[in-house]
Each structure stands twice: as C-alpha cells, then as structure tokens.
C-alpha cells in the first residue's frame, strides 16, 4: 500500500537538480540563447558563462588550469573518449588495465575493444572487501600498457580506490592513468593537480546538476585524440555546438558541491547501516574500508532484492539493487560477484545512496519499514524456514 511518504535513496543513479542550478540554467534557454561560437553579441553573451562553468569544475576537481576541462555529454562519453584517445596517442601500446568492478561504460567498451582486436585487456580482481589485487595490478603493467582505467569510487558499494598510488605505479611503465570519478566528484576531495592522474571523467547529474552534460579532465601536456571531429569547439577537442544551459548547470552544481556537508550525510548513512544490521538478522554490508560518505550496499540473506525493492517502492521508498545502467538484468551484480558475496546473499543486495537532500525522516522510514518487508519476503523461502529450524 502506498503512503504519503516519498523517500529518495537512489542518488548514485541520479540526483535531483538543485533549484539554484535550474535558476542558473533558465536564461540560457530563452534570453542568452546564442551559439557560444558565434561572433555576434548573442554568442558573445554566452562565452563568459561557459568559461565561468569551466573554472567552477576546475576548482571542484583541483585542476591547475581551466583549459584542462573539456565538456562532454556525460560519463559514458568521457570514459569512451579517454580510453580511445589513449590507444590512439600511445604508439606501440595496445593494452588496457582495468578492474573487475568498473562501471559498464568502461567494462563493456573494453570487452568490445578486445573482441575487435583493438586492445588486449587486463581485468584486475578484487578481494571480498573490494580492495584491488595490487600484486596482480603490478604484474599487468608493462611497456605495452597504453592506459590504466580504475574508478575513483565504486558506484555500487562506494568503495574508494587508492588512485593516487595506482597512478604513480602506472607511470613506472610510461602508461597513462584514467579514473572514472563520476561517483566520487563532489563527495570527496579530488585534487588532481597533486596526483599522477592524466585523465578523469565526471557527470553532472550525479551531483545535483542536469543530465546530458559531463566533463573530461585532461592534464596539460597529455596527448589527446578527439572522439568527435568537426567544428573547433572545446579547443578542437570535442566538436559540436556547446550545450550552454547544461554546461552552466554543471558549473552551478560544481560550486554547490564544494559547500556540501558530507559529514552529516555520512552520519545518516552510518545510522541507517547500524539500524538495519541490528534489526534484520543475516545482513551483510558489502565493501569494506574507505567508502563514499553517501553509499550503503547491504545484502539480506534468503531474500530477493527485486521483491524487496518493489515493496519498498509501494511504501514510497526508492532504492536500487546496483547500477542503474544494469537494471532489468536478471544476472547478479558483476560487482558483488567480484567481491565473492555468498550465493544466499547475492540475490538480496540493496543499495541505498544518499545526498545532501536526504533527511532524518527518510532514514527513519527505511528503518521502520524494511525489517518487516525482509521478514515477509523470507517467509516464502524454504531455505530461510530450514535455517530458522536449525537455529531455534
């Protein structure tokens, strides 16, 4: 039965566009609507706003120069551009090193490149806590490595990877280092200027900006090959008329992200985790160690995540079972399989992802409703009934 409650806890899939972001974008639909590449006054009115947005993204990720920021349509385009550019510009190198828990935007592209003979792919495993196998990583690096692509933080578990260390190791063999920072941007300090990171991807709709806009950071001096060729937009690095409203929105969202109180969000996440673990037996938190402050992936043994999500949705609570880009698949999450989550838990994993909009009332709602929902779902499981008999 539905209620008046609306609790949105799927912010790793997408976030609500902040009203201040909307307000910043609106003039560029109806008033300052000119093409930024035009030489007349209508275009000239737009160009400064794009520059200001570029500088805002620069400040958010800690880049040294604003021209290191290239605007794109989002994370997938940024990731694709990064990997293909690295292969095109690294003569004599045709290997990519990545991890088993990357987003499909990276893994599926890598699989395609290997299938067509464009690149050899090394997929580095992780342990049960989600930590990268550093020995396997070092062994995969060679003079044939064109690029390493390791995400800054995992979209399903929130696990934070030691990208600064990984980038430094990549440099020992002369490889480029790319990081998919779509989930990390705006949630933790990045400061790329102080790290050996060559290329970084981010997306606006993960940090209360609009959909359809993102950015690619390319460190000054790194060779670059455009994905889109045509006009001279973005200094010839990304052809196509600039999405001025989206870019302005991304810039506004980047400014607001610098002000977010993620200590408060982490406290809410921890309260949710502790409350669920105390109220629901056979609960397993996936991904140990350092995590994003907003992400909790928790699995309930002897339950089915799709059934749990359906019942949560009927109470007005939105969560997910993993990446939105893999929703609809009947296969268990590739991330949780890589973590070797036990089979009895694998099908019962839920991801709760918070944002700066998340309230105490939303956390209270999950703690109020989910224990009964899990208990009801388990009543239909013969394995749970047998487990209860054994432990009675």
C-alpha positions as a Markdown table, in Angstrom:
| # | Residue | x | y | z |
|---|---|---|---|---|
| 1 | Unk | 0.0 | 0.0 | 0.0 |
| 2 | Unk | 1.4 | 3.4 | -0.9 |
| 3 | Unk | 1.7 | 6.2 | 1.6 |
| 4 | Unk | 2.3 | 9.9 | 1.5 |
| 5 | Unk | 5.9 | 9.3 | 2.3 |
| 6 | Unk | 8.5 | 9.9 | -0.5 |
| 7 | Unk | 12.0 | 8.9 | 0.4 |
| 8 | Unk | 14.5 | 9.0 | -2.4 |
| 9 | Unk | 17.6 | 7.0 | -1.6 |
| 10 | Unk | 18.9 | 6.2 | -5.1 |
| 11 | Unk | 21.2 | 9.2 | -5.6 |
| 12 | Unk | 24.0 | 7.1 | -7.2 |
| 13 | Unk | 21.7 | 6.6 | -10.1 |
| 14 | Unk | 20.8 | 10.2 | -10.4 |
| 15 | Unk | 20.2 | 13.3 | -8.2 |
| 16 | Unk | 17.5 | 15.9 | -8.1 |
| 17 | Unk | 18.6 | 19.0 | -9.9 |
| 18 | Unk | 19.1 | 21.7 | -7.3 |
| 19 | Unk | 16.7 | 24.7 | -7.7 |
| 20 | Unk | 19.7 | 27.0 | -7.8 |
| 21 | Unk | 21.1 | 25.1 | -10.7 |
| 22 | Unk | 17.8 | 25.3 | -12.5 |
| 23 | Unk | 17.7 | 29.1 | -11.9 |
| 24 | Unk | 21.2 | 29.5 | -13.3 |
| 25 | Unk | 20.3 | 27.5 | -16.5 |
| 26 | Unk | 17.0 | 29.1 | -17.4 |
| 27 | Unk | 18.3 | 32.3 | -19.0 |
| 28 | Unk | 20.3 | 30.2 | -21.5 |
| 29 | Unk | 17.2 | 28.7 | -22.9 |
| 30 | Unk | 15.2 | 31.9 | -23.6 |
| 31 | Unk | 17.4 | 35.0 | -23.2 |
| 32 | Unk | 21.1 | 34.2 | -23.7 |
| 33 | Unk | 20.4 | 31.5 | -26.2 |
| 34 | Unk | 23.1 | 32.3 | -28.7 |
| 35 | Unk | 25.7 | 29.9 | -30.0 |
| 36 | Unk | 28.9 | 30.5 | -28.0 |
| 37 | Unk | 31.0 | 30.0 | -31.1 |
| 38 | Unk | 29.2 | 32.9 | -33.0 |
| 39 | Unk | 31.0 | 36.2 | -33.2 |
| 40 | Unk | 27.9 | 38.4 | -32.8 |
| 41 | Unk | 26.6 | 39.8 | -29.5 |
| 42 | Unk | 24.2 | 36.9 | -28.9 |
| 43 | Unk | 27.1 | 34.4 | -28.9 |
| 44 | Unk | 29.4 | 36.7 | -27.1 |
| 45 | Unk | 27.0 | 36.8 | -24.2 |
| 46 | Unk | 27.2 | 33.1 | -23.7 |
| 47 | Unk | 31.0 | 32.5 | -23.9 |
| 48 | Unk | 31.8 | 34.1 | -20.4 |
| 49 | Unk | 29.2 | 31.9 | -18.8 |
| 50 | Unk | 30.9 | 28.8 | -20.2 |
| 51 | Unk | 34.3 | 30.0 | -19.1 |
| 52 | Unk | 32.9 | 30.5 | -15.5 |
| 53 | Unk | 31.5 | 27.0 | -15.6 |
| 54 | Unk | 34.8 | 25.6 | -16.7 |
| 55 | Unk | 36.5 | 27.4 | -13.8 |
| 56 | Unk | 34.0 | 26.0 | -11.4 |
| 57 | Unk | 34.7 | 22.4 | -12.5 |
| 58 | Unk | 38.4 | 23.2 | -12.3 |
| 59 | Unk | 38.0 | 24.3 | -8.7 |
| 60 | Unk | 35.9 | 21.2 | -7.8 |
| 61 | Unk | 38.4 | 18.7 | -9.0 |
| 62 | Unk | 41.5 | 20.7 | -8.1 |
| 63 | Unk | 42.9 | 21.1 | -11.6 |
| 64 | Unk | 45.7 | 23.5 | -12.3 |
| 65 | Unk | 44.3 | 25.1 | -15.5 |
| 66 | Unk | 40.7 | 25.7 | -16.6 |
| 67 | Unk | 41.5 | 24.6 | -20.2 |
| 68 | Unk | 42.2 | 21.1 | -18.8 |
| 69 | Unk | 38.4 | 20.7 | -18.6 |
| 70 | Unk | 36.6 | 19.5 | -21.7 |
| 71 | Unk | 32.8 | 19.5 | -21.6 |
| 72 | Unk | 31.0 | 16.3 | -22.8 |
| 73 | Unk | 27.6 | 14.8 | -22.8 |
| 74 | Unk | 28.3 | 12.8 | -19.6 |
| 75 | Unk | 30.2 | 10.0 | -18.0 |
| 76 | Unk | 29.9 | 7.4 | -20.8 |
| 77 | Unk | 31.2 | 9.8 | -23.4 |
| 78 | Unk | 34.0 | 10.9 | -21.2 |
| 79 | Unk | 35.1 | 7.3 | -20.4 |
| 80 | Unk | 34.9 | 6.3 | -24.1 |
| 81 | Unk | 36.9 | 9.3 | -25.2 |
| 82 | Unk | 39.6 | 8.7 | -22.5 |
| 83 | Unk | 40.2 | 5.1 | -23.5 |
| 84 | Unk | 40.1 | 5.6 | -27.3 |
| 85 | Unk | 42.3 | 8.7 | -27.1 |
| 86 | Unk | 44.9 | 6.8 | -25.0 |
| 87 | Unk | 45.0 | 4.0 | -27.6 |
| 88 | Unk | 45.3 | 6.4 | -30.5 |
| 89 | Unk | 48.1 | 8.5 | -29.0 |
| 90 | Unk | 50.3 | 5.9 | -27.3 |
| 91 | Unk | 52.3 | 4.5 | -30.3 |
| 92 | Unk | 53.3 | 0.8 | -29.8 |
| 93 | Unk | 51.0 | 0.4 | -26.8 |
| 94 | Unk | 47.7 | -1.6 | -27.2 |
| 95 | Unk | 46.9 | -2.9 | -23.7 |
| 96 | Unk | 44.4 | -1.6 | -21.1 |
| 97 | Unk | 44.5 | -2.4 | -17.4 |
| 98 | Unk | 41.2 | -2.1 | -15.6 |
| 99 | Unk | 39.4 | -3.6 | -12.6 |
| 100 | Unk | 36.6 | -6.2 | -12.3 |
| 101 | Unk | 34.3 | -3.8 | -10.7 |
| 102 | Unk | 34.3 | -0.9 | -13.2 |
| 103 | Unk | 31.1 | 0.7 | -14.5 |
| 104 | Unk | 29.7 | -0.9 | -17.6 |
| 105 | Unk | 30.7 | 2.2 | -19.5 |
| 106 | Unk | 34.3 | 1.1 | -19.1 |
| 107 | Unk | 34.0 | -2.7 | -19.0 |
| 108 | Unk | 31.7 | -3.1 | -21.9 |
| 109 | Unk | 33.9 | -0.8 | -24.0 |
| 110 | Unk | 37.0 | -2.8 | -23.0 |
| 111 | Unk | 35.2 | -6.1 | -24.0 |
| 112 | Unk | 34.3 | -4.6 | -27.4 |
| 113 | Unk | 37.9 | -3.4 | -28.0 |
| 114 | Unk | 39.3 | -6.8 | -27.2 |
| 115 | Unk | 36.6 | -8.6 | -29.4 |
| 116 | Unk | 37.6 | -6.5 | -32.4 |
| 117 | Unk | 41.3 | -6.9 | -31.8 |
| 118 | Unk | 41.9 | -3.3 | -31.0 |
| 119 | Unk | 43.3 | -3.9 | -27.5 |
| 120 | Unk | 44.3 | -6.5 | -25.0 |
| 121 | Unk | 42.5 | -6.1 | -21.7 |
| 122 | Unk | 43.8 | -7.0 | -18.2 |
| 123 | Unk | 41.0 | -7.2 | -15.7 |
| 124 | Unk | 42.3 | -7.0 | -12.1 |
| 125 | Unk | 40.4 | -8.8 | -9.4 |
| 126 | Unk | 39.3 | -7.5 | -6.0 |
| 127 | Unk | 39.0 | -9.3 | -2.7 |
| 128 | Unk | 35.9 | -9.7 | -0.5 |
| 129 | Unk | 36.3 | -6.2 | 0.8 |
| 130 | Unk | 36.6 | -4.8 | -2.7 |
| 131 | Unk | 40.3 | -4.0 | -2.5 |
| 132 | Unk | 42.2 | -4.2 | -5.7 |
| 133 | Unk | 44.8 | -7.0 | -6.0 |
| 134 | Unk | 47.9 | -4.9 | -6.1 |
| 135 | Unk | 50.2 | -7.8 | -6.9 |
| 136 | Unk | 48.1 | -8.6 | -10.0 |
| 137 | Unk | 48.0 | -4.9 | -10.9 |
| 138 | Unk | 51.7 | -4.6 | -10.8 |
| 139 | Unk | 52.1 | -7.8 | -12.9 |
| 140 | Unk | 49.7 | -6.5 | -15.6 |
| 141 | Unk | 51.6 | -3.2 | -16.1 |
| 142 | Unk | 54.1 | -3.3 | -19.0 |
| 143 | Unk | 55.7 | -1.3 | -21.8 |
| 144 | Unk | 52.6 | -2.4 | -23.8 |
| 145 | Unk | 50.1 | -0.7 | -21.4 |
| 146 | Unk | 48.5 | 2.3 | -23.1 |
| 147 | Unk | 46.2 | 3.3 | -20.3 |
| 148 | Unk | 45.1 | 2.2 | -16.8 |
| 149 | Unk | 41.4 | 2.9 | -16.1 |
| 150 | Unk | 40.5 | 2.4 | -12.4 |
| 151 | Unk | 37.4 | 4.1 | -10.9 |
| 152 | Unk | 37.9 | 6.6 | -8.0 |
| 153 | Unk | 34.9 | 5.1 | -6.2 |
| 154 | Unk | 32.6 | 2.3 | -6.9 |
| 155 | Unk | 29.1 | 3.1 | -7.9 |
| 156 | Unk | 27.5 | 0.1 | -6.1 |
| 157 | Unk | 29.5 | -0.2 | -2.9 |
| 158 | Unk | 31.0 | 3.2 | -2.6 |
| 159 | Unk | 34.4 | 1.7 | -2.2 |
| 160 | Unk | 37.2 | 4.3 | -2.6 |
| 161 | Unk | 40.3 | 3.1 | -4.6 |
| 162 | Unk | 43.8 | 4.4 | -3.9 |
| 163 | Unk | 44.0 | 6.1 | -7.3 |
| 164 | Unk | 47.0 | 8.3 | -6.4 |
| 165 | Unk | 49.1 | 5.2 | -5.6 |
| 166 | Unk | 47.8 | 3.3 | -8.7 |
| 167 | Unk | 48.5 | 6.3 | -11.0 |
| 168 | Unk | 52.1 | 6.5 | -9.7 |
| 169 | Unk | 52.6 | 2.8 | -10.4 |
| 170 | Unk | 51.3 | 3.3 | -13.9 |
| 171 | Unk | 53.9 | 5.9 | -14.5 |
| 172 | Unk | 56.7 | 3.5 | -13.8 |
| 173 | Unk | 55.9 | 1.8 | -17.2 |
| 174 | Unk | 55.0 | 5.1 | -19.0 |
| 175 | Unk | 51.3 | 4.4 | -19.2 |
| 176 | Unk | 48.5 | 7.0 | -19.0 |
| 177 | Unk | 46.2 | 6.8 | -16.0 |
| 178 | Unk | 42.5 | 7.5 | -16.3 |
| 179 | Unk | 39.9 | 7.4 | -13.5 |
| 180 | Unk | 36.2 | 7.3 | -13.7 |
| 181 | Unk | 35.3 | 9.8 | -11.0 |
| 182 | Unk | 31.6 | 10.0 | -11.8 |
| 183 | Unk | 30.6 | 8.8 | -8.3 |
| 184 | Unk | 33.4 | 10.5 | -6.4 |
| 185 | Unk | 33.1 | 14.0 | -7.8 |
| 186 | Unk | 31.5 | 16.3 | -5.3 |
| 187 | Unk | 31.5 | 13.8 | -2.5 |
| 188 | Unk | 35.2 | 13.6 | -1.6 |
| 189 | Unk | 38.2 | 15.9 | -2.3 |
| 190 | Unk | 39.9 | 15.0 | -5.6 |
| 191 | Unk | 42.8 | 17.5 | -6.1 |
| 192 | Unk | 44.1 | 16.1 | -9.4 |
| 193 | Unk | 46.8 | 18.7 | -9.6 |
| 194 | Unk | 48.8 | 16.8 | -6.9 |
| 195 | Unk | 48.4 | 13.4 | -8.4 |
| 196 | Unk | 49.7 | 11.5 | -11.4 |
| 197 | Unk | 46.3 | 11.3 | -12.9 |
| 198 | Unk | 46.2 | 12.1 | -16.6 |
| 199 | Unk | 42.5 | 11.9 | -17.4 |
| 200 | Unk | 39.4 | 12.0 | -15.3 |
| 201 | Unk | 35.7 | 11.6 | -16.1 |
| 202 | Unk | 32.7 | 13.2 | -14.3 |
| 203 | Unk | 29.0 | 13.7 | -14.9 |
| 204 | Unk | 26.6 | 16.5 | -13.9 |
| 205 | Unk | 23.6 | 14.5 | -12.9 |
| 206 | Unk | 25.4 | 12.7 | -10.1 |
| 207 | Unk | 26.0 | 16.0 | -8.2 |
| 208 | Unk | 22.6 | 17.7 | -8.5 |
| 209 | Unk | 23.3 | 19.1 | -12.0 |
| 210 | Unk | 21.4 | 18.3 | -15.2 |
| 211 | Unk | 21.5 | 15.1 | -17.2 |
| 212 | Unk | 23.3 | 15.1 | -20.6 |
| 213 | Unk | 26.4 | 17.0 | -19.5 |
| 214 | Unk | 29.7 | 16.0 | -18.1 |
| 215 | Unk | 33.4 | 16.8 | -18.3 |
| 216 | Unk | 36.7 | 15.2 | -19.1 |
| 217 | Unk | 39.8 | 16.4 | -17.4 |
| 218 | Unk | 42.9 | 16.0 | -19.5 |
| 219 | Unk | 46.1 | 17.1 | -17.8 |
| 220 | Unk | 48.2 | 19.7 | -19.6 |
| 221 | Unk | 50.7 | 18.1 | -21.9 |
| 222 | Unk | 48.9 | 14.8 | -22.3 |
| 223 | Unk | 48.4 | 13.8 | -25.9 |
| 224 | Unk | 44.8 | 13.8 | -26.9 |
| 225 | Unk | 42.7 | 12.4 | -29.8 |
| 226 | Unk | 39.1 | 13.7 | -30.1 |
| 227 | Unk | 36.2 | 11.3 | -30.2 |
| 228 | Unk | 34.0 | 13.8 | -32.1 |
| 229 | Unk | 35.6 | 15.7 | -35.1 |
| 230 | Unk | 34.0 | 18.6 | -36.9 |
| 231 | Unk | 34.0 | 22.1 | -35.5 |
| 232 | Unk | 36.6 | 23.8 | -33.3 |
| 233 | Unk | 34.6 | 23.8 | -30.1 |
| 234 | Unk | 36.4 | 23.0 | -26.9 |
| 235 | Unk | 39.7 | 24.0 | -28.5 |
| 236 | Unk | 39.2 | 21.4 | -31.2 |
| 237 | Unk | 38.9 | 18.6 | -28.6 |
| 238 | Unk | 35.1 | 18.0 | -28.7 |
| 239 | Unk | 33.2 | 19.1 | -31.8 |
| 240 | Unk | 29.6 | 20.0 | -31.6 |
| 241 | Unk | 27.6 | 23.1 | -30.5 |
| 242 | Unk | 28.1 | 23.6 | -26.8 |
| 243 | Unk | 25.2 | 22.6 | -24.6 |
| 244 | Unk | 25.2 | 26.0 | -22.9 |
| 245 | Unk | 22.4 | 25.5 | -20.5 |
| 246 | Unk | 23.8 | 22.1 | -19.4 |
| 247 | Unk | 27.3 | 23.5 | -19.0 |
| 248 | Unk | 26.1 | 26.4 | -17.0 |
| 249 | Unk | 24.1 | 24.0 | -14.8 |
| 250 | Unk | 27.2 | 21.8 | -14.3 |
| 251 | Unk | 29.2 | 24.8 | -13.3 |
| 252 | Unk | 26.5 | 25.9 | -10.8 |
| 253 | Unk | 26.3 | 22.3 | -9.4 |
| 254 | Unk | 30.1 | 22.2 | -9.0 |
| 255 | Unk | 30.0 | 25.4 | -6.9 |
| 256 | Unk | 27.3 | 24.0 | -4.7 |
| 257 | Unk | 29.1 | 20.7 | -4.3 |
| 258 | Unk | 32.0 | 22.5 | -2.6 |
| 259 | Unk | 29.6 | 23.5 | 0.1 |
| 260 | Unk | 28.0 | 20.1 | 0.8 |
| 261 | Unk | 28.2 | 18.8 | 4.4 |
| 262 | Unk | 29.1 | 15.2 | 3.7 |
| 263 | Unk | 30.0 | 14.6 | 7.4 |
| 264 | Unk | 26.2 | 14.9 | 8.0 |
| 265 | Unk | 25.4 | 12.6 | 5.1 |
| 266 | Unk | 27.9 | 10.0 | 6.4 |
| 267 | Unk | 26.3 | 10.1 | 9.8 |
| 268 | Unk | 22.9 | 9.4 | 8.3 |
| 269 | Unk | 24.4 | 6.5 | 6.2 |
| 270 | Unk | 26.0 | 5.1 | 9.3 |
| 271 | Unk | 22.8 | 5.3 | 11.3 |
| 272 | Unk | 20.9 | 3.5 | 8.5 |
| 273 | Unk | 23.6 | 0.8 | 8.4 |
| 274 | Unk | 23.7 | 0.2 | 12.1 |
| 275 | Unk | 19.9 | 0.3 | 12.4 |
| 276 | Unk | 19.4 | -2.3 | 9.7 |
| 277 | Unk | 22.1 | -4.6 | 10.9 |
| 278 | Unk | 20.6 | -4.5 | 14.4 |
| 279 | Unk | 17.0 | -5.1 | 13.3 |
| 280 | Unk | 17.5 | -7.6 | 10.5 |
| 281 | Unk | 19.4 | -10.9 | 11.0 |
| 282 | Unk | 21.7 | -12.3 | 8.3 |
| 283 | Unk | 22.6 | -8.9 | 6.9 |
| 284 | Unk | 25.9 | -8.3 | 5.2 |
| 285 | Unk | 27.5 | -5.0 | 4.4 |
| 286 | Unk | 29.3 | -5.1 | 1.0 |
| 287 | Unk | 32.6 | -3.3 | 0.5 |
| 288 | Unk | 34.9 | -2.7 | 3.5 |
| 289 | Unk | 37.3 | 0.1 | 4.3 |
| 290 | Unk | 37.1 | 3.6 | 2.9 |
| 291 | Unk | 33.7 | 4.3 | 1.3 |
| 292 | Unk | 31.9 | 7.3 | -0.2 |
| 293 | Unk | 30.0 | 9.0 | 2.7 |
| 294 | Unk | 26.7 | 8.5 | 1.0 |
| 295 | Unk | 26.7 | 4.9 | 0.0 |
| 296 | Unk | 25.5 | 1.7 | 1.7 |
| 297 | Unk | 25.3 | -1.6 | 0.0 |
| 298 | Unk | 23.8 | -4.2 | 2.3 |
| 299 | Unk | 22.6 | -7.8 | 1.4 |
| 300 | Unk | 20.0 | -9.7 | 3.2 |
| 301 | Unk | 20.4 | -13.5 | 3.1 |
| 302 | Unk | 17.4 | -15.6 | 2.0 |
| 303 | Unk | 15.6 | -12.7 | 0.3 |
| 304 | Unk | 15.2 | -11.4 | -3.2 |
| 305 | Unk | 16.2 | -7.8 | -3.9 |
| 306 | Unk | 13.7 | -7.2 | -6.7 |
| 307 | Unk | 10.9 | -8.2 | -4.3 |
| 308 | Unk | 12.3 | -6.0 | -1.6 |
| 309 | Unk | 12.6 | -3.0 | -3.9 |
| 310 | Unk | 9.0 | -3.5 | -5.2 |
| 311 | Unk | 7.6 | -3.5 | -1.6 |
| 312 | Unk | 9.8 | -0.5 | -0.7 |
| 313 | Unk | 8.6 | 1.4 | -3.7 |
| 314 | Unk | 5.0 | 0.7 | -2.6 |
| 315 | Unk | 5.7 | 2.4 | 0.7 |
| 316 | Unk | 7.3 | 5.4 | -1.2 |
| 317 | Unk | 10.9 | 4.5 | -0.7 |
| 318 | Unk | 13.3 | 4.4 | -3.7 |
| 319 | Unk | 16.5 | 2.4 | -3.6 |
| 320 | Unk | 18.2 | 0.0 | -6.0 |
| 321 | Unk | 19.9 | -3.3 | -6.3 |
| 322 | Unk | 23.0 | -1.8 | -8.1 |
| 323 | Unk | 23.9 | 0.2 | -11.1 |
| 324 | Unk | 21.0 | 1.8 | -12.9 |
| 325 | Unk | 22.9 | 1.0 | -16.2 |
| 326 | Unk | 22.4 | -2.7 | -15.5 |
| 327 | Unk | 18.8 | -2.6 | -14.2 |
| 328 | Unk | 16.5 | -5.0 | -15.8 |
| 329 | Unk | 19.2 | -7.7 | -16.0 |
| 330 | Unk | 18.4 | -11.0 | -14.2 |
| 331 | Unk | 22.1 | -11.6 | -13.6 |
| 332 | Unk | 23.5 | -10.8 | -10.2 |
| 333 | Unk | 25.7 | -7.7 | -10.0 |
| 334 | Unk | 29.1 | -8.1 | -11.5 |
| 335 | Unk | 30.5 | -6.0 | -8.7 |
| 336 | Unk | 29.1 | -8.2 | -5.9 |
| 337 | Unk | 30.2 | -11.4 | -7.8 |
| 338 | Unk | 33.7 | -9.9 | -8.0 |
| 339 | Unk | 33.5 | -9.4 | -4.2 |
| 340 | Unk | 32.5 | -13.1 | -3.9 |
| 341 | Unk | 29.4 | -12.3 | -1.9 |
| 342 | Unk | 27.9 | -15.7 | -0.7 |
| 343 | Unk | 25.2 | -17.0 | -3.0 |
| 344 | Unk | 22.5 | -16.8 | -0.3 |
| 345 | Unk | 23.2 | -13.1 | 0.0 |
| 346 | Unk | 23.9 | -12.2 | -3.6 |
| 347 | Unk | 20.3 | -12.1 | -4.7 |
| 348 | Unk | 19.2 | -10.0 | -1.7 |
| 349 | Unk | 21.5 | -6.9 | -2.0 |
| 350 | Unk | 20.2 | -3.4 | -1.8 |
| 351 | Unk | 22.0 | -0.1 | -2.4 |
| 352 | Unk | 21.0 | 3.0 | -0.5 |
| 353 | Unk | 22.6 | 6.1 | -1.8 |
| 354 | Unk | 22.1 | 9.4 | 0.0 |
| 355 | Unk | 22.6 | 13.1 | -1.0 |
| 356 | Unk | 22.6 | 16.4 | 0.6 |
| 357 | Unk | 18.8 | 16.4 | 0.3 |
| 358 | Unk | 18.5 | 13.3 | 2.4 |
| 359 | Unk | 16.6 | 13.8 | 5.7 |
| 360 | Unk | 16.4 | 12.0 | 9.1 |
| 361 | Unk | 12.8 | 11.3 | 8.3 |
| 362 | Unk | 13.8 | 9.3 | 5.2 |
| 363 | Unk | 16.3 | 7.2 | 7.2 |
| 364 | Unk | 13.6 | 6.7 | 9.8 |
| 365 | Unk | 11.2 | 5.4 | 7.1 |
| 366 | Unk | 13.6 | 2.8 | 5.9 |
| 367 | Unk | 14.3 | 1.6 | 9.4 |
| 368 | Unk | 10.6 | 1.5 | 10.1 |
| 369 | Unk | 9.5 | -0.5 | 7.0 |
| 370 | Unk | 12.4 | -2.6 | 5.8 |
| 371 | Unk | 12.7 | -5.1 | 8.7 |
| 372 | Unk | 9.0 | -6.2 | 8.2 |
| 373 | Unk | 9.5 | -6.2 | 4.4 |
| 374 | Unk | 12.5 | -8.6 | 4.7 |
| 375 | Unk | 10.7 | -10.8 | 7.2 |
| 376 | Unk | 7.7 | -11.1 | 4.9 |
| 377 | Unk | 9.9 | -11.9 | 1.9 |
| 378 | Unk | 11.8 | -14.6 | 3.8 |
| 379 | Unk | 8.6 | -16.4 | 4.8 |
| 380 | Unk | 8.4 | -17.6 | 1.2 |
| 381 | Unk | 11.9 | -19.0 | 1.3 |
| 382 | Unk | 12.2 | -22.7 | 2.1 |
| 383 | Unk | 15.9 | -22.2 | 2.9 |
| 384 | Unk | 15.0 | -19.5 | 5.4 |
| 385 | Unk | 12.5 | -21.8 | 7.1 |
| 386 | Unk | 15.1 | -24.5 | 7.3 |
| 387 | Unk | 17.7 | -22.1 | 8.7 |
| 388 | Unk | 15.3 | -20.9 | 11.4 |
| 389 | Unk | 14.6 | -24.5 | 12.4 |
| 390 | Unk | 18.3 | -25.2 | 12.8 |
| 391 | Unk | 19.0 | -22.1 | 14.8 |
| 392 | Unk | 15.8 | -22.3 | 17.0 |
